[in-house]
């Protein structure tokens, strides 16, 4: 953990400021220690350079955590993830999750939150471009992400839940969540929590599953009623079987065997069918969330369903 991150951390239980106790590390990097919250008395460990601001999840949240840990341990090192290389992923970020008026902005020195960093591509690319970027993820695989990016001066990682992120409000210039909040059990609440982290004049961008036609929605609910009950490792193997169907039923990311390997396509299949929590939304619903949380200049972006807005005030 780099010292610059500490002032932006907060107790996920009471939002109190955290202090570092018993740090051990090398130079400016804190490898291990504890983060203490004087107001409520809680302590949270720093392990392998990553603050662990996470209570033990239960029920559906625990299943989602296991599902994504399996996913990123199996596929996190792929050259293409969701059909995109790192360069293509950054192009996607710029055109779909960054507000149009900020698309050409120089992010050097700006604070950016990748809420649900998963594979870590965005953390690596943004930090390499000079941003101070925090990759937040609920899964244990955030350890591997930080190991890969920690040499970059602006790279930070936190293990926490987007609904209790353990971050101070109003400290980020850009917050984005790409395909994350619809897996939390309460998509609207997750959106509210992330919106609070954006400073006045800063930007928020989210991508959530769009609602498709009734037959598709009904069929997917029926399939997922089975797949979400399978052990994640078994589902990870079964995910290779329906890959050819992506030519008929395109993935939301557009991934197919025309642009990705069979293995990379299987990751997309697994991603859709593994986590127990999944919600689908309409543009008017998501734009209403932005208005309700104090955002203006709301833009529905090219890839449905991506929406961005600018924090007013």
N, C-alpha and C positions, 0 to 999 in steps of 0.2 A: 504494500500500500504506500503510495506516495503522499507526502505531507499535504500537498495541495488539495487532496480529496477530503481530509478531515473536516474542514469548516462547512462542507456541504452535506455531511452526514447528520442524521437525526435518529433518535430512538424510534423504532417502528411502533412501539406501544404508546408512548406519550408525547412524541415529537420533541423531547428534551435534547439539548446539545450534548454531544458525546465527547468524552476525554479519553486519551490514550494512556493505558496503564501497562507497565512492564514491557515496553516494546523491545523486540529483538530483531536485528536485521543487519544489513550491510550498507553503509553510507546513508543515502536518503531514502532507501527502500525499507519499509517495515515488513518483515517476513512473518512474524508472529507477535501476539500480544492480546490485550483485551481492550474493548471499547466500553467504558463505563458511563452510565446515565445517572448522574447525581439526583435528579428529581424523583425518579422511581426506583432507583437501586438496581436496575437490571444491568447485566453484563453480556457482551457479545464478543465472540472470539475473532481474531484475525488469523487466518490459517493460509499458509502458502501465499501471503501477500494480498489475500482477498477478505474484506470484512464480511462476516457471516451474520447478516441481520435477519435471520429467518427462524421462526418457530416451526416446530415439527408439524407439517401439514397432515390432514386426516381426510378420510373419505375420498370424494372425487378429486380433491386437490392433490392428494397423495398419488392417485393414479395418474393424473396429468404429469406430475413431476417425474414419476418413473418412466412414463411413455417418452418424454422428451430426453431424459438421460439416456435411454436406450437409443433413440434416434441419433443424437449427436456423438455418442461413442461409436456408433456404426458408420455414420456418414459425415461427421464434422470435418474430416480432412479432405473431402472431395474437392477437386479443382472447380467443378460446377455444382452449385447448390441451388435448387429451384430453377435449374436450367441456365444459370448465369455464372459467369466468371466473376472475379472480384471487380474488374473494370466494368462489366455489364451491370453488376449489382449497384455500383455507385451511379451509373447512368440512370438506372431505375429509381434510385433514391431521389436523385435530383429532379426527375420529371414527374414523380408521383407522391413523394412524401415531404418535399421541401416546398414551401409556399412560393408561387410564381415570382413575387417581388423580392424573394431572397435567393432565387435560384443561382444567381451569379455572385453571391456574397462570398467574401473571403472568410473562411471559418477559422483561420489561424488565431489561436488564443481564446476563441469562443468556447463556451461550455455546452456540450451536446450530450443528450441522454439517449442511448439505444435501449429502449425498454423491452426486454426479452431478446437479448443479443444472440442467443442460440449458437450458431456456427461461428460468430465472431468476425465475419468478413467486414462488416461496417465499422467495427471498432478499429480494426487494423488499418483500413483505408483512411478513415477520418483522422486517426492519430498521425499517420504518415503524412497527411496533408497539413498538420500543424494544429488541429483542434485539440482541446481538452475534452476527451470523450469518455463517458462512463458507460460500460456495458453491464447492464443489470439482467440477472437471470435467476430463476428459481432453482435450476438444476445444479447438481454437483459438477457438471461438465464446464461450468464457468471457470473452474480451476485450470482446465486445459487451455481455455481461451486466454486467460491472463498469462499463463506460461509462454504462450506464443507472441504476446504483444508487450510484455512488461518492459522490454528494452526501449520502447518508444516513450519519450518524455511525457507525452500527453495522454497515455493510455491508462485507464483505471477500470477495475471490475468490482462489482458488489453482488453477493448472493442474497437476494431478497425477493419478495413477492410484489408484483406491481400494485396490488391492493394495499400493501403496507410497505412502501418502498424504502423507508429508512433514509429519506433524503429531505433536505430543508425545502420549504416552498419558495417559489419565485427565484430560483438561482440558475436556471438554464436558459440559454439563448434559443435552443432548439431541442424539442423532445419529439421522438418519433417511435411508433410501435407498429411494426410490420407483421401483421398476422398473429397478434399476440393476445389482445384483450378479449377476443371472443372465446378464449380457452380458460377463462378465470372463474367461471361460475356466476359472475355478475358483471357483464360487459359494461353496463352503464356506470357502475361504481368504479370499475377499473379506469374508465375514461376520466371520471371526476378526479381521481387520485393523481393521474398523470397531468391533467390540466393545471392542477394547483402548483406544479413544479416549474411552470413556465413564467419567466419574468415579464413585466409589462413591456410591450413591444416585441416580445419573443414569439416564437412560432411552435405550433403543434401539428403533427401529421400522423394519421392513423390509416391502416388498411385493415378492413374486416371483410369477412365473407359476405358477398351479396346474396340476396334472395333470388333464386331462380324459379322456374315454373313449378307448379304444384306436384306434377308427377315426379320430377327430379328430387324435390325436397322430400317427398314421401318415401321414395326408393332409398335415398341416402340414410334417412332415419332408420329404416328397417335394417339396412346393412350394418350401420354403426351400432345398432343394438346388440349385434353379435360381436363385431370386431373389437369394440371397447372392453369386452369382457375376456378377451384372449390374453394370455401372458404376452407382454411386449416383445420378448425375444422370438416367440413363435410367430407373432404377426410380422415381425421384421423379415422373417424368412418367407412367409406367405405373400408379402408385398411384391415379390418379383413376378408372381403368376399373372396378375391382370395388366402388366405393363403395356402389352399391345393394344389394350382398349383405350389408351390415351390418344390413339389416332382417331377414335370415334367420339370419345367423351373427353375433350381437352381439359387438362388441369387448369386451375385458376392462373397459375404462373406461365401457362403456355408450354410447359415442359413436355417433350415427346422424344421419341427415338431419332427424330430428324436433327435435334440439337444437343442431345445428351445420351450418355450410355445407358444400358439397361439398368445398371446398378443405380445410377443417378435418378432415373425415372422411378425406381422402386422407393427411393427416399420420399418422393412426392406422394406416392400412394400411401405409404406408411403415415406421413404427416397428417393426411386427411382423416384416416380411419382409426388412428391410435388413441388420441386424447378423449376422455369421457365428456369433458365440457366443450361444446361448440355451438355457437349461435350465428344466425344469418340476419342481415340487416338491409334496410332500404336507405337511399340517399337522403330523403327528407328527415328520417329518424336521426341519422348521424349529424346532419347539419344543425338540427335542433339542439343536440348535445353541445355543440360548439357555442351556439348563442346563449344557452342556459349557463354556461361556465364563463361567460364574459369575453368571448372571442368575436372578432369582426373580420371583414375581408375574407369570408369563408369561400373556399374554392373546392369544387368537386373535380378531382384530377382524372387523367385519361384512363387509368386502370381501375375499373370498378372492383371494389368500392374503396377508393382512396379519397380522403378529405383532409384539407389543411385549413388553418386559420391563424390569425394574429391576435395575441393577447392585448386587449384594450386597457387604457388607464395608465 
